[in-house]
Amino acid sequence: MPSASPGAVTSPHLPVRQDWLDRRREEIIEPELLIVDPHHHLVDRPETGRYLLPELLADTGSGHNITATVYHGMAVDVSPRRPH
């Protein structure tokens, strides 16, 4: 496996591939069932792509009855020099 070039940004996450996601749509089995999405991450990074409010709303508005979701903050911009 080739190593990353010096200064290249690496990520343990795969980039979002909308073309792959668009290949299949889930059947809505119980549209009346209330669903709380266990968690989501909002991200906008060159190495993984964009998943912000418009993308979240598109996913949660797909026909399932998602009534709430839990935002899970990623460890972004965390610096030991900055107070938390």
Summary of the structure (lengths in Angstrom):
residues: 84
radius of gyration: 16.9
end to end distance: 37.9
largest distance: 51.8
contacts: 124
relative contact order: 0.23
helix: 14%
strand: 24%
